[in-house]
């Protein structure tokens, strides 16, 4: 799984929900979308990456601030059952 591609996908979601006037609603929207529509292996890959790179950055891509915040705040919820 290409982490730079996952970062770009997550940031697109973040860009959409960042436009909401309520920041908390945006955070919830990002987490909810990733939980509902991303395959477990995609979520695992992104969460594993963040374990080693808590700033959400690679040499070619970086999670936006709101996307990183949403994922970190909802890490347990985004972890697929049985992946612990």
Secondary structure, DSSP 8 states (H G I E B T S, - for coil): --HHHHHHHHHHHHHHHHTSS-HHHHHHHHHHHHHHHS-HHHHHHHHHHHHH-TT-B-SS-B--HHHHHHHHHTHHHHS-TT--
